[in-house]
Amino acid sequence: MEFNTTFMRDFTIAEQFGPAAVQDTYERVFQQWHDDYRYLTDLVLVLNRKLWKHWEKDPDSPFTALYNELWAAANDYALDNLKGPQLAYFIEQVD
């Protein structure tokens, strides 16, 4: 899958500085892009991939727990707020 954003790279860079940097990156990305359904979809997909990557490496790592929390929040936001064709796009992409 090709992303519309640099979110994967942004989170990969943030990981080098620890969980607090990942949290900060999420807050900035979500604040700026939560109204753009394509970018919100990318965010959810990136968080899910990061979650699984860390879970496979170490299910008990702080990154695994954090990415799970962030993914759930972004996914829930999308499901609660997207409507019509935007919701259909989201579901098609994350399915």
PDB file of N, CA, C and O in Angstrom:
ATOM      1  N   MET A   1       0.840  -1.194   0.000  1.00  0.00           N
ATOM      2  CA  MET A   1       0.000   0.000   0.000  1.00  0.00           C
ATOM      3  C   MET A   1       0.871   1.238   0.000  1.00  0.00           C
ATOM      4  O   MET A   1       1.893   1.301   0.684  1.00  0.00           O
ATOM      5  N   GLU A   2       0.456   2.209  -0.768  1.00  0.00           N
ATOM      6  CA  GLU A   2       1.156   3.481  -0.819  1.00  0.00           C
ATOM      7  C   GLU A   2       0.352   4.505  -0.012  1.00  0.00           C
ATOM      8  O   GLU A   2      -0.856   4.655  -0.191  1.00  0.00           O
ATOM      9  N   PHE A   3       1.053   5.196   0.870  1.00  0.00           N
ATOM     10  CA  PHE A   3       0.395   6.189   1.719  1.00  0.00           C
ATOM     11  C   PHE A   3       0.356   7.554   1.040  1.00  0.00           C
ATOM     12  O   PHE A   3       1.172   7.857   0.169  1.00  0.00           O
ATOM     13  N   ASN A   4      -0.607   8.367   1.455  1.00  0.00           N
ATOM     14  CA  ASN A   4      -0.738   9.741   0.965  1.00  0.00           C
ATOM     15  C   ASN A   4       0.092  10.718   1.789  1.00  0.00           C
ATOM     16  O   ASN A   4       0.146  11.907   1.476  1.00  0.00           O
ATOM     17  N   THR A   5       0.728  10.225   2.826  1.00  0.00           N
ATOM     18  CA  THR A   5       1.401  11.086   3.807  1.00  0.00           C
ATOM     19  C   THR A   5       2.798  10.569   4.128  1.00  0.00           C
ATOM     20  O   THR A   5       3.229   9.531   3.628  1.00  0.00           O
ATOM     21  N   THR A   6       3.487  11.319   4.972  1.00  0.00           N
ATOM     22  CA  THR A   6       4.804  10.901   5.484  1.00  0.00           C
ATOM     23  C   THR A   6       4.685  10.360   6.908  1.00  0.00           C
ATOM     24  O   THR A   6       5.684  10.287   7.623  1.00  0.00           O
ATOM     25  N   PHE A   7       3.498   9.986   7.323  1.00  0.00           N
ATOM     26  CA  PHE A   7       3.281   9.582   8.710  1.00  0.00           C
ATOM     27  C   PHE A   7       4.152   8.401   9.131  1.00  0.00           C
ATOM     28  O   PHE A   7       4.653   8.383  10.255  1.00  0.00           O
ATOM     29  N   MET A   8       4.342   7.426   8.262  1.00  0.00           N
ATOM     30  CA  MET A   8       5.168   6.276   8.626  1.00  0.00           C
ATOM     31  C   MET A   8       6.579   6.744   8.975  1.00  0.00           C
ATOM     32  O   MET A   8       7.141   6.344   9.995  1.00  0.00           O
ATOM     33  N   ARG A   9       7.131   7.575   8.140  1.00  0.00           N
ATOM     34  CA  ARG A   9       8.476   8.106   8.397  1.00  0.00           C
ATOM     35  C   ARG A   9       8.487   8.977   9.652  1.00  0.00           C
ATOM     36  O   ARG A   9       9.426   8.911  10.445  1.00  0.00           O
ATOM     37  N   ASP A  10       7.458   9.785   9.833  1.00  0.00           N
ATOM     38  CA  ASP A  10       7.390  10.665  11.001  1.00  0.00           C
ATOM     39  C   ASP A  10       7.404   9.856  12.300  1.00  0.00           C
ATOM     40  O   ASP A  10       8.122  10.199  13.239  1.00  0.00           O
ATOM     41  N   PHE A  11       6.618   8.793  12.349  1.00  0.00           N
ATOM     42  CA  PHE A  11       6.577   7.972  13.557  1.00  0.00           C
ATOM     43  C   PHE A  11       7.865   7.170  13.740  1.00  0.00           C
ATOM     44  O   PHE A  11       8.306   6.952  14.868  1.00  0.00           O
ATOM     45  N   THR A  12       8.460   6.738  12.650  1.00  0.00           N
ATOM     46  CA  THR A  12       9.730   6.015  12.744  1.00  0.00           C
ATOM     47  C   THR A  12      10.809   6.919  13.332  1.00  0.00           C
ATOM     48  O   THR A  12      11.598   6.480  14.170  1.00  0.00           O
ATOM     49  N   ILE A  13      10.848   8.145  12.909  1.00  0.00           N
ATOM     50  CA  ILE A  13      11.806   9.101  13.469  1.00  0.00           C
ATOM     51  C   ILE A  13      11.496   9.350  14.940  1.00  0.00           C
ATOM     52  O   ILE A  13      12.405   9.367  15.769  1.00  0.00           O
ATOM     53  N   ALA A  14      10.240   9.540  15.267  1.00  0.00           N
ATOM     54  CA  ALA A  14       9.853   9.814  16.662  1.00  0.00           C
ATOM     55  C   ALA A  14      10.248   8.669  17.583  1.00  0.00           C
ATOM     56  O   ALA A  14      10.631   8.906  18.729  1.00  0.00           O
ATOM     57  N   GLU A  15      10.163   7.438  17.106  1.00  0.00           N
ATOM     58  CA  GLU A  15      10.509   6.282  17.932  1.00  0.00           C
ATOM     59  C   GLU A  15      11.942   6.360  18.455  1.00  0.00           C
ATOM     60  O   GLU A  15      12.236   5.858  19.540  1.00  0.00           O
ATOM     61  N   GLN A  16      12.823   6.980  17.697  1.00  0.00           N
ATOM     62  CA  GLN A  16      14.217   7.110  18.120  1.00  0.00           C
ATOM     63  C   GLN A  16      14.357   7.956  19.381  1.00  0.00           C
ATOM     64  O   GLN A  16      15.378   7.896  20.065  1.00  0.00           O
ATOM     65  N   PHE A  17      13.329   8.742  19.685  1.00  0.00           N
ATOM     66  CA  PHE A  17      13.362   9.626  20.839  1.00  0.00           C
ATOM     67  C   PHE A  17      12.462   9.151  21.975  1.00  0.00           C
ATOM     68  O   PHE A  17      12.330   9.826  22.996  1.00  0.00           O
ATOM     69  N   GLY A  18      11.841   7.979  21.789  1.00  0.00           N
ATOM     70  CA  GLY A  18      11.060   7.373  22.857  1.00  0.00           C
ATOM     71  C   GLY A  18       9.558   7.552  22.715  1.00  0.00           C
ATOM     72  O   GLY A  18       9.077   8.263  21.833  1.00  0.00           O
ATOM     73  N   PRO A  19       8.820   6.881  23.617  1.00  0.00           N
ATOM     74  CA  PRO A  19       7.349   6.921  23.564  1.00  0.00           C
ATOM     75  C   PRO A  19       6.761   8.330  23.672  1.00  0.00           C
ATOM     76  O   PRO A  19       5.743   8.617  23.042  1.00  0.00           O
ATOM     77  N   ALA A  20       7.374   9.202  24.447  1.00  0.00           N
ATOM     78  CA  ALA A  20       6.835  10.567  24.581  1.00  0.00           C
ATOM     79  C   ALA A  20       6.864  11.288  23.233  1.00  0.00           C
ATOM     80  O   ALA A  20       5.952  12.052  22.918  1.00  0.00           O
ATOM     81  N   ALA A  21       7.896  11.050  22.449  1.00  0.00           N
ATOM     82  CA  ALA A  21       7.992  11.675  21.126  1.00  0.00           C
ATOM     83  C   ALA A  21       6.936  11.096  20.180  1.00  0.00           C
ATOM     84  O   ALA A  21       6.385  11.818  19.349  1.00  0.00           O
ATOM     85  N   VAL A  22       6.655   9.806  20.306  1.00  0.00           N
ATOM     86  CA  VAL A  22       5.600   9.191  19.498  1.00  0.00           C
ATOM     87  C   VAL A  22       4.256   9.810  19.874  1.00  0.00           C
ATOM     88  O   VAL A  22       3.462  10.143  18.994  1.00  0.00           O
ATOM     89  N   GLN A  23       3.998   9.964  21.152  1.00  0.00           N
ATOM     90  CA  GLN A  23       2.755  10.587  21.626  1.00  0.00           C
ATOM     91  C   GLN A  23       2.628  12.009  21.082  1.00  0.00           C
ATOM     92  O   GLN A  23       1.566  12.406  20.602  1.00  0.00           O
ATOM     93  N   ASP A  24       3.713  12.767  21.160  1.00  0.00           N
ATOM     94  CA  ASP A  24       3.712  14.141  20.663  1.00  0.00           C
ATOM     95  C   ASP A  24       3.460  14.185  19.153  1.00  0.00           C
ATOM     96  O   ASP A  24       2.712  15.035  18.671  1.00  0.00           O
ATOM     97  N   THR A  25       4.074  13.284  18.424  1.00  0.00           N
ATOM     98  CA  THR A  25       3.863  13.218  16.974  1.00  0.00           C
ATOM     99  C   THR A  25       2.403  12.922  16.668  1.00  0.00           C
ATOM    100  O   THR A  25       1.808  13.552  15.793  1.00  0.00           O
ATOM    101  N   TYR A  26       1.828  11.969  17.385  1.00  0.00           N
ATOM    102  CA  TYR A  26       0.409  11.645  17.192  1.00  0.00           C
ATOM    103  C   TYR A  26      -0.460  12.878  17.443  1.00  0.00           C
ATOM    104  O   TYR A  26      -1.335  13.199  16.639  1.00  0.00           O
ATOM    105  N   GLU A  27      -0.220  13.559  18.547  1.00  0.00           N
ATOM    106  CA  GLU A  27      -1.060  14.715  18.887  1.00  0.00           C
ATOM    107  C   GLU A  27      -0.975  15.800  17.823  1.00  0.00           C
ATOM    108  O   GLU A  27      -1.986  16.401  17.457  1.00  0.00           O
ATOM    109  N   ARG A  28       0.230  16.049  17.331  1.00  0.00           N
ATOM    110  CA  ARG A  28       0.383  17.068  16.289  1.00  0.00           C
ATOM    111  C   ARG A  28      -0.283  16.634  14.985  1.00  0.00           C
ATOM    112  O   ARG A  28      -0.987  17.423  14.353  1.00  0.00           O
ATOM    113  N   VAL A  29      -0.063  15.380  14.580  1.00  0.00           N
ATOM    114  CA  VAL A  29      -0.658  14.877  13.343  1.00  0.00           C
ATOM    115  C   VAL A  29      -2.183  14.869  13.443  1.00  0.00           C
ATOM    116  O   VAL A  29      -2.870  15.331  12.533  1.00  0.00           O
ATOM    117  N   PHE A  30      -2.704  14.347  14.542  1.00  0.00           N
ATOM    118  CA  PHE A  30      -4.158  14.268  14.686  1.00  0.00           C
ATOM    119  C   PHE A  30      -4.774  15.660  14.703  1.00  0.00           C
ATOM    120  O   PHE A  30      -5.778  15.907  14.034  1.00  0.00           O
ATOM    121  N   GLN A  31      -4.180  16.564  15.460  1.00  0.00           N
ATOM    122  CA  GLN A  31      -4.705  17.942  15.546  1.00  0.00           C
ATOM    123  C   GLN A  31      -4.778  18.582  14.165  1.00  0.00           C
ATOM    124  O   GLN A  31      -5.766  19.233  13.825  1.00  0.00           O
ATOM    125  N   GLN A  32      -3.736  18.396  13.381  1.00  0.00           N
ATOM    126  CA  GLN A  32      -3.663  19.050  12.082  1.00  0.00           C
ATOM    127  C   GLN A  32      -4.510  18.370  11.016  1.00  0.00           C
ATOM    128  O   GLN A  32      -5.036  19.053  10.137  1.00  0.00           O
ATOM    129  N   TRP A  33      -4.661  17.036  11.062  1.00  0.00           N
ATOM    130  CA  TRP A  33      -5.219  16.318   9.936  1.00  0.00           C
ATOM    131  C   TRP A  33      -6.487  15.521  10.213  1.00  0.00           C
ATOM    132  O   TRP A  33      -6.959  14.826   9.313  1.00  0.00           O
ATOM    133  N   HIS A  34      -7.060  15.585  11.404  1.00  0.00           N
ATOM    134  CA  HIS A  34      -8.225  14.744  11.691  1.00  0.00           C
ATOM    135  C   HIS A  34      -9.444  15.071  10.826  1.00  0.00           C
ATOM    136  O   HIS A  34     -10.358  14.253  10.718  1.00  0.00           O
ATOM    137  N   ASP A  35      -9.469  16.244  10.215  1.00  0.00           N
ATOM    138  CA  ASP A  35     -10.595  16.622   9.358  1.00  0.00           C
ATOM    139  C   ASP A  35     -10.427  16.169   7.907  1.00  0.00           C
ATOM    140  O   ASP A  35     -11.356  16.300   7.110  1.00  0.00           O
ATOM    141  N   ASP A  36      -9.261  15.642   7.559  1.00  0.00           N
ATOM    142  CA  ASP A  36      -9.006  15.154   6.204  1.00  0.00           C
ATOM    143  C   ASP A  36      -9.137  13.634   6.220  1.00  0.00           C
ATOM    144  O   ASP A  36      -8.272  12.945   6.762  1.00  0.00           O
ATOM    145  N   TYR A  37     -10.194  13.111   5.639  1.00  0.00           N
ATOM    146  CA  TYR A  37     -10.478  11.678   5.766  1.00  0.00           C
ATOM    147  C   TYR A  37      -9.394  10.793   5.173  1.00  0.00           C
ATOM    148  O   TYR A  37      -9.160   9.695   5.677  1.00  0.00           O
ATOM    149  N   ARG A  38      -8.731  11.237   4.122  1.00  0.00           N
ATOM    150  CA  ARG A  38      -7.645  10.428   3.546  1.00  0.00           C
ATOM    151  C   ARG A  38      -6.437  10.402   4.489  1.00  0.00           C
ATOM    152  O   ARG A  38      -5.823   9.353   4.682  1.00  0.00           O
ATOM    153  N   TYR A  39      -6.106  11.522   5.058  1.00  0.00           N
ATOM    154  CA  TYR A  39      -4.975  11.575   5.990  1.00  0.00           C
ATOM    155  C   TYR A  39      -5.317  10.853   7.288  1.00  0.00           C
ATOM    156  O   TYR A  39      -4.466  10.181   7.871  1.00  0.00           O
ATOM    157  N   LEU A  40      -6.544  10.987   7.734  1.00  0.00           N
ATOM    158  CA  LEU A  40      -6.975  10.248   8.923  1.00  0.00           C
ATOM    159  C   LEU A  40      -6.880   8.749   8.664  1.00  0.00           C
ATOM    160  O   LEU A  40      -6.454   7.995   9.540  1.00  0.00           O
ATOM    161  N   THR A  41      -7.268   8.315   7.486  1.00  0.00           N
ATOM    162  CA  THR A  41      -7.155   6.904   7.121  1.00  0.00           C
ATOM    163  C   THR A  41      -5.696   6.469   7.137  1.00  0.00           C
ATOM    164  O   THR A  41      -5.368   5.410   7.672  1.00  0.00           O
ATOM    165  N   ASP A  42      -4.820   7.278   6.554  1.00  0.00           N
ATOM    166  CA  ASP A  42      -3.391   6.962   6.599  1.00  0.00           C
ATOM    167  C   ASP A  42      -2.902   6.847   8.044  1.00  0.00           C
ATOM    168  O   ASP A  42      -2.153   5.928   8.379  1.00  0.00           O
ATOM    169  N   LEU A  43      -3.321   7.767   8.884  1.00  0.00           N
ATOM    170  CA  LEU A  43      -2.902   7.737  10.283  1.00  0.00           C
ATOM    171  C   LEU A  43      -3.302   6.425  10.940  1.00  0.00           C
ATOM    172  O   LEU A  43      -2.483   5.797  11.611  1.00  0.00           O
ATOM    173  N   VAL A  44      -4.527   6.009  10.760  1.00  0.00           N
ATOM    174  CA  VAL A  44      -5.003   4.756  11.354  1.00  0.00           C
ATOM    175  C   VAL A  44      -4.204   3.565  10.808  1.00  0.00           C
ATOM    176  O   VAL A  44      -3.822   2.675  11.568  1.00  0.00           O
ATOM    177  N   LEU A  45      -3.958   3.547   9.519  1.00  0.00           N
ATOM    178  CA  LEU A  45      -3.198   2.451   8.919  1.00  0.00           C
ATOM    179  C   LEU A  45      -1.762   2.414   9.430  1.00  0.00           C
ATOM    180  O   LEU A  45      -1.239   1.341   9.733  1.00  0.00           O
ATOM    181  N   VAL A  46      -1.127   3.564   9.526  1.00  0.00           N
ATOM    182  CA  VAL A  46       0.250   3.620  10.026  1.00  0.00           C
ATOM    183  C   VAL A  46       0.310   3.173  11.478  1.00  0.00           C
ATOM    184  O   VAL A  46       1.185   2.391  11.849  1.00  0.00           O
ATOM    185  N   LEU A  47      -0.598   3.656  12.292  1.00  0.00           N
ATOM    186  CA  LEU A  47      -0.610   3.257  13.700  1.00  0.00           C
ATOM    187  C   LEU A  47      -0.815   1.751  13.836  1.00  0.00           C
ATOM    188  O   LEU A  47      -0.196   1.112  14.687  1.00  0.00           O
ATOM    189  N   ASN A  48      -1.681   1.186  12.999  1.00  0.00           N
ATOM    190  CA  ASN A  48      -1.910  -0.253  13.042  1.00  0.00           C
ATOM    191  C   ASN A  48      -0.655  -1.023  12.652  1.00  0.00           C
ATOM    192  O   ASN A  48      -0.304  -2.008  13.302  1.00  0.00           O
ATOM    193  N   ARG A  49       0.011  -0.590  11.613  1.00  0.00           N
ATOM    194  CA  ARG A  49       1.252  -1.268  11.188  1.00  0.00           C
ATOM    195  C   ARG A  49       2.332  -1.152  12.248  1.00  0.00           C
ATOM    196  O   ARG A  49       3.044  -2.119  12.521  1.00  0.00           O
ATOM    197  N   LYS A  50       2.457   0.013  12.840  1.00  0.00           N
ATOM    198  CA  LYS A  50       3.451   0.206  13.904  1.00  0.00           C
ATOM    199  C   LYS A  50       3.111  -0.676  15.106  1.00  0.00           C
ATOM    200  O   LYS A  50       3.999  -1.277  15.709  1.00  0.00           O
ATOM    201  N   LEU A  51       1.844  -0.748  15.446  1.00  0.00           N
ATOM    202  CA  LEU A  51       1.402  -1.601  16.557  1.00  0.00           C
ATOM    203  C   LEU A  51       1.826  -3.039  16.309  1.00  0.00           C
ATOM    204  O   LEU A  51       2.435  -3.663  17.179  1.00  0.00           O
ATOM    205  N   TRP A  52       1.515  -3.573  15.138  1.00  0.00           N
ATOM    206  CA  TRP A  52       1.850  -4.968  14.848  1.00  0.00           C
ATOM    207  C   TRP A  52       3.349  -5.199  14.779  1.00  0.00           C
ATOM    208  O   TRP A  52       3.839  -6.239  15.217  1.00  0.00           O
ATOM    209  N   LYS A  53       4.080  -4.242  14.234  1.00  0.00           N
ATOM    210  CA  LYS A  53       5.541  -4.363  14.160  1.00  0.00           C
ATOM    211  C   LYS A  53       6.134  -4.500  15.566  1.00  0.00           C
ATOM    212  O   LYS A  53       6.972  -5.367  15.814  1.00  0.00           O
ATOM    213  N   HIS A  54       5.697  -3.653  16.460  1.00  0.00           N
ATOM    214  CA  HIS A  54       6.228  -3.688  17.826  1.00  0.00           C
ATOM    215  C   HIS A  54       5.705  -4.894  18.598  1.00  0.00           C
ATOM    216  O   HIS A  54       6.424  -5.474  19.411  1.00  0.00           O
ATOM    217  N   TRP A  55       4.463  -5.270  18.346  1.00  0.00           N
ATOM    218  CA  TRP A  55       3.908  -6.432  19.046  1.00  0.00           C
ATOM    219  C   TRP A  55       4.671  -7.695  18.656  1.00  0.00           C
ATOM    220  O   TRP A  55       4.975  -8.524  19.514  1.00  0.00           O
ATOM    221  N   GLU A  56       4.980  -7.846  17.372  1.00  0.00           N
ATOM    222  CA  GLU A  56       5.729  -9.022  16.930  1.00  0.00           C
ATOM    223  C   GLU A  56       7.123  -9.066  17.537  1.00  0.00           C
ATOM    224  O   GLU A  56       7.642 -10.144  17.828  1.00  0.00           O
ATOM    225  N   LYS A  57       7.723  -7.917  17.726  1.00  0.00           N
ATOM    226  CA  LYS A  57       9.070  -7.815  18.291  1.00  0.00           C
ATOM    227  C   LYS A  57       9.055  -8.013  19.806  1.00  0.00           C
ATOM    228  O   LYS A  57       9.871  -8.753  20.355  1.00  0.00           O
ATOM    229  N   ASP A  58       8.110  -7.339  20.476  1.00  0.00           N
ATOM    230  CA  ASP A  58       8.021  -7.410  21.935  1.00  0.00           C
ATOM    231  C   ASP A  58       6.621  -6.970  22.375  1.00  0.00           C
ATOM    232  O   ASP A  58       6.346  -5.774  22.474  1.00  0.00           O
ATOM    233  N   PRO A  59       5.737  -7.942  22.637  1.00  0.00           N
ATOM    234  CA  PRO A  59       4.358  -7.599  23.013  1.00  0.00           C
ATOM    235  C   PRO A  59       4.258  -6.724  24.263  1.00  0.00           C
ATOM    236  O   PRO A  59       3.254  -6.040  24.464  1.00  0.00           O
ATOM    237  N   ASP A  60       5.283  -6.746  25.092  1.00  0.00           N
ATOM    238  CA  ASP A  60       5.243  -5.984  26.343  1.00  0.00           C
ATOM    239  C   ASP A  60       5.976  -4.646  26.275  1.00  0.00           C
ATOM    240  O   ASP A  60       6.138  -3.980  27.297  1.00  0.00           O
ATOM    241  N   SER A  61       6.417  -4.247  25.090  1.00  0.00           N
ATOM    242  CA  SER A  61       7.170  -2.990  24.993  1.00  0.00           C
ATOM    243  C   SER A  61       6.246  -1.798  25.199  1.00  0.00           C
ATOM    244  O   SER A  61       5.047  -1.882  24.934  1.00  0.00           O
ATOM    245  N   PRO A  62       6.802  -0.694  25.670  1.00  0.00           N
ATOM    246  CA  PRO A  62       5.985   0.522  25.821  1.00  0.00           C
ATOM    247  C   PRO A  62       5.439   1.023  24.476  1.00  0.00           C
ATOM    248  O   PRO A  62       4.370   1.631  24.429  1.00  0.00           O
ATOM    249  N   PHE A  63       6.170   0.769  23.386  1.00  0.00           N
ATOM    250  CA  PHE A  63       5.669   1.183  22.069  1.00  0.00           C
ATOM    251  C   PHE A  63       4.437   0.382  21.674  1.00  0.00           C
ATOM    252  O   PHE A  63       3.508   0.930  21.081  1.00  0.00           O
ATOM    253  N   THR A  64       4.419  -0.900  21.993  1.00  0.00           N
ATOM    254  CA  THR A  64       3.255  -1.727  21.661  1.00  0.00           C
ATOM    255  C   THR A  64       2.013  -1.181  22.353  1.00  0.00           C
ATOM    256  O   THR A  64       0.977  -0.996  21.716  1.00  0.00           O
ATOM    257  N   ALA A  65       2.113  -0.926  23.635  1.00  0.00           N
ATOM    258  CA  ALA A  65       0.971  -0.404  24.395  1.00  0.00           C
ATOM    259  C   ALA A  65       0.549   0.966  23.879  1.00  0.00           C
ATOM    260  O   ALA A  65      -0.643   1.234  23.727  1.00  0.00           O
ATOM    261  N   LEU A  66       1.514   1.827  23.611  1.00  0.00           N
ATOM    262  CA  LEU A  66       1.200   3.174  23.144  1.00  0.00           C
ATOM    263  C   LEU A  66       0.546   3.142  21.766  1.00  0.00           C
ATOM    264  O   LEU A  66      -0.474   3.796  21.550  1.00  0.00           O
ATOM    265  N   TYR A  67       1.123   2.392  20.838  1.00  0.00           N
ATOM    266  CA  TYR A  67       0.516   2.326  19.507  1.00  0.00           C
ATOM    267  C   TYR A  67      -0.878   1.710  19.559  1.00  0.00           C
ATOM    268  O   TYR A  67      -1.746   2.099  18.778  1.00  0.00           O
ATOM    269  N   ASN A  68      -1.110   0.772  20.446  1.00  0.00           N
ATOM    270  CA  ASN A  68      -2.452   0.208  20.595  1.00  0.00           C
ATOM    271  C   ASN A  68      -3.436   1.282  21.051  1.00  0.00           C
ATOM    272  O   ASN A  68      -4.545   1.382  20.525  1.00  0.00           O
ATOM    273  N   GLU A  69      -3.032   2.066  22.010  1.00  0.00           N
ATOM    274  CA  GLU A  69      -3.888   3.147  22.528  1.00  0.00           C
ATOM    275  C   GLU A  69      -4.158   4.200  21.448  1.00  0.00           C
ATOM    276  O   GLU A  69      -5.295   4.634  21.266  1.00  0.00           O
ATOM    277  N   LEU A  70      -3.107   4.603  20.738  1.00  0.00           N
ATOM    278  CA  LEU A  70      -3.260   5.638  19.714  1.00  0.00           C
ATOM    279  C   LEU A  70      -4.086   5.136  18.535  1.00  0.00           C
ATOM    280  O   LEU A  70      -4.933   5.859  18.010  1.00  0.00           O
ATOM    281  N   TRP A  71      -3.836   3.886  18.120  1.00  0.00           N
ATOM    282  CA  TRP A  71      -4.615   3.310  17.023  1.00  0.00           C
ATOM    283  C   TRP A  71      -6.105   3.267  17.398  1.00  0.00           C
ATOM    284  O   TRP A  71      -6.958   3.660  16.603  1.00  0.00           O
ATOM    285  N   ALA A  72      -6.413   2.790  18.608  1.00  0.00           N
ATOM    286  CA  ALA A  72      -7.811   2.681  19.040  1.00  0.00           C
ATOM    287  C   ALA A  72      -8.482   4.051  19.045  1.00  0.00           C
ATOM    288  O   ALA A  72      -9.630   4.179  18.618  1.00  0.00           O
ATOM    289  N   ALA A  73      -7.782   5.066  19.520  1.00  0.00           N
ATOM    290  CA  ALA A  73      -8.358   6.409  19.574  1.00  0.00           C
ATOM    291  C   ALA A  73      -8.638   6.951  18.171  1.00  0.00           C
ATOM    292  O   ALA A  73      -9.721   7.475  17.912  1.00  0.00           O
ATOM    293  N   ALA A  74      -7.669   6.825  17.275  1.00  0.00           N
ATOM    294  CA  ALA A  74      -7.847   7.343  15.910  1.00  0.00           C
ATOM    295  C   ALA A  74      -8.908   6.543  15.153  1.00  0.00           C
ATOM    296  O   ALA A  74      -9.729   7.119  14.440  1.00  0.00           O
ATOM    297  N   ASN A  75      -8.891   5.232  15.306  1.00  0.00           N
ATOM    298  CA  ASN A  75      -9.879   4.378  14.638  1.00  0.00           C
ATOM    299  C   ASN A  75     -11.290   4.692  15.130  1.00  0.00           C
ATOM    300  O   ASN A  75     -12.216   4.822  14.329  1.00  0.00           O
ATOM    301  N   ASP A  76     -11.452   4.812  16.431  1.00  0.00           N
ATOM    302  CA  ASP A  76     -12.764   5.150  16.988  1.00  0.00           C
ATOM    303  C   ASP A  76     -13.240   6.513  16.502  1.00  0.00           C
ATOM    304  O   ASP A  76     -14.412   6.686  16.168  1.00  0.00           O
ATOM    305  N   TYR A  77     -12.325   7.482  16.463  1.00  0.00           N
ATOM    306  CA  TYR A  77     -12.681   8.810  15.979  1.00  0.00           C
ATOM    307  C   TYR A  77     -13.191   8.714  14.533  1.00  0.00           C
ATOM    308  O   TYR A  77     -14.220   9.296  14.192  1.00  0.00           O
ATOM    309  N   ALA A  78     -12.468   7.981  13.700  1.00  0.00           N
ATOM    310  CA  ALA A  78     -12.870   7.843  12.296  1.00  0.00           C
ATOM    311  C   ALA A  78     -14.243   7.194  12.184  1.00  0.00           C
ATOM    312  O   ALA A  78     -15.103   7.688  11.456  1.00  0.00           O
ATOM    313  N   LEU A  79     -14.454   6.107  12.889  1.00  0.00           N
ATOM    314  CA  LEU A  79     -15.742   5.406  12.812  1.00  0.00           C
ATOM    315  C   LEU A  79     -16.892   6.244  13.348  1.00  0.00           C
ATOM    316  O   LEU A  79     -18.021   6.123  12.874  1.00  0.00           O
ATOM    317  N   ASP A  80     -16.617   7.086  14.323  1.00  0.00           N
ATOM    318  CA  ASP A  80     -17.664   7.928  14.910  1.00  0.00           C
ATOM    319  C   ASP A  80     -17.956   9.185  14.100  1.00  0.00           C
ATOM    320  O   ASP A  80     -19.049   9.741  14.201  1.00  0.00           O
ATOM    321  N   ASN A  81     -16.990   9.645  13.292  1.00  0.00           N
ATOM    322  CA  ASN A  81     -17.136  10.952  12.667  1.00  0.00           C
ATOM    323  C   ASN A  81     -17.213  10.957  11.141  1.00  0.00           C
ATOM    324  O   ASN A  81     -17.754  11.894  10.555  1.00  0.00           O
ATOM    325  N   LEU A  82     -16.688   9.939  10.505  1.00  0.00           N
ATOM    326  CA  LEU A  82     -16.778   9.907   9.048  1.00  0.00           C
ATOM    327  C   LEU A  82     -18.161   9.413   8.635  1.00  0.00           C
ATOM    328  O   LEU A  82     -18.753   8.568   9.306  1.00  0.00           O
ATOM    329  N   LYS A  83     -18.660   9.937   7.544  1.00  0.00           N
ATOM    330  CA  LYS A  83     -19.990   9.586   7.042  1.00  0.00           C
ATOM    331  C   LYS A  83     -19.926   9.376   5.535  1.00  0.00           C
ATOM    332  O   LYS A  83     -19.012   9.859   4.867  1.00  0.00           O
ATOM    333  N   GLY A  84     -20.894   8.660   5.017  1.00  0.00           N
ATOM    334  CA  GLY A  84     -21.062   8.507   3.576  1.00  0.00           C
ATOM    335  C   GLY A  84     -19.835   7.979   2.861  1.00  0.00           C
ATOM    336  O   GLY A  84     -19.217   7.013   3.310  1.00  0.00           O
ATOM    337  N   PRO A  85     -19.473   8.617   1.734  1.00  0.00           N
ATOM    338  CA  PRO A  85     -18.342   8.149   0.926  1.00  0.00           C
ATOM    339  C   PRO A  85     -17.012   8.175   1.697  1.00  0.00           C
ATOM    340  O   PRO A  85     -16.132   7.351   1.447  1.00  0.00           O
ATOM    341  N   GLN A  86     -16.871   9.120   2.627  1.00  0.00           N
ATOM    342  CA  GLN A  86     -15.639   9.190   3.417  1.00  0.00           C
ATOM    343  C   GLN A  86     -15.511   7.966   4.320  1.00  0.00           C
ATOM    344  O   GLN A  86     -14.430   7.390   4.436  1.00  0.00           O
ATOM    345  N   LEU A  87     -16.593   7.576   4.948  1.00  0.00           N
ATOM    346  CA  LEU A  87     -16.584   6.374   5.781  1.00  0.00           C
ATOM    347  C   LEU A  87     -16.357   5.139   4.922  1.00  0.00           C
ATOM    348  O   LEU A  87     -15.622   4.235   5.320  1.00  0.00           O
ATOM    349  N   ALA A  88     -16.978   5.092   3.752  1.00  0.00           N
ATOM    350  CA  ALA A  88     -16.793   3.952   2.846  1.00  0.00           C
ATOM    351  C   ALA A  88     -15.321   3.835   2.433  1.00  0.00           C
ATOM    352  O   ALA A  88     -14.769   2.735   2.388  1.00  0.00           O
ATOM    353  N   TYR A  89     -14.698   4.967   2.134  1.00  0.00           N
ATOM    354  CA  TYR A  89     -13.259   4.976   1.792  1.00  0.00           C
ATOM    355  C   TYR A  89     -12.443   4.429   2.949  1.00  0.00           C
ATOM    356  O   TYR A  89     -11.587   3.564   2.764  1.00  0.00           O
ATOM    357  N   PHE A  90     -12.714   4.937   4.140  1.00  0.00           N
ATOM    358  CA  PHE A  90     -11.977   4.493   5.330  1.00  0.00           C
ATOM    359  C   PHE A  90     -12.106   2.986   5.511  1.00  0.00           C
ATOM    360  O   PHE A  90     -11.102   2.290   5.665  1.00  0.00           O
ATOM    361  N   ILE A  91     -13.303   2.492   5.493  1.00  0.00           N
ATOM    362  CA  ILE A  91     -13.534   1.060   5.720  1.00  0.00           C
ATOM    363  C   ILE A  91     -12.867   0.223   4.633  1.00  0.00           C
ATOM    364  O   ILE A  91     -12.272  -0.814   4.925  1.00  0.00           O
ATOM    365  N   GLU A  92     -12.962   0.665   3.392  1.00  0.00           N
ATOM    366  CA  GLU A  92     -12.331  -0.080   2.305  1.00  0.00           C
ATOM    367  C   GLU A  92     -10.813  -0.146   2.485  1.00  0.00           C
ATOM    368  O   GLU A  92     -10.199  -1.180   2.224  1.00  0.00           O
ATOM    369  N   GLN A  93     -10.219   0.943   2.922  1.00  0.00           N
ATOM    370  CA  GLN A  93      -8.765   0.997   3.066  1.00  0.00           C
ATOM    371  C   GLN A  93      -8.263   0.197   4.276  1.00  0.00           C
ATOM    372  O   GLN A  93      -7.220  -0.453   4.199  1.00  0.00           O
ATOM    373  N   VAL A  94      -8.988   0.242   5.369  1.00  0.00           N
ATOM    374  CA  VAL A  94      -8.500  -0.426   6.571  1.00  0.00           C
ATOM    375  C   VAL A  94      -8.908  -1.898   6.634  1.00  0.00           C
ATOM    376  O   VAL A  94      -8.385  -2.657   7.449  1.00  0.00           O
ATOM    377  N   ASP A  95      -9.825  -2.289   5.786  1.00  0.00           N
ATOM    378  CA  ASP A  95     -10.281  -3.686   5.806  1.00  0.00           C
ATOM    379  C   ASP A  95      -9.258  -4.628   5.234  1.00  0.00           C
ATOM    380  O   ASP A  95      -9.492  -5.835   5.181  1.00  0.00           O
TER     381      ASP A  95
END
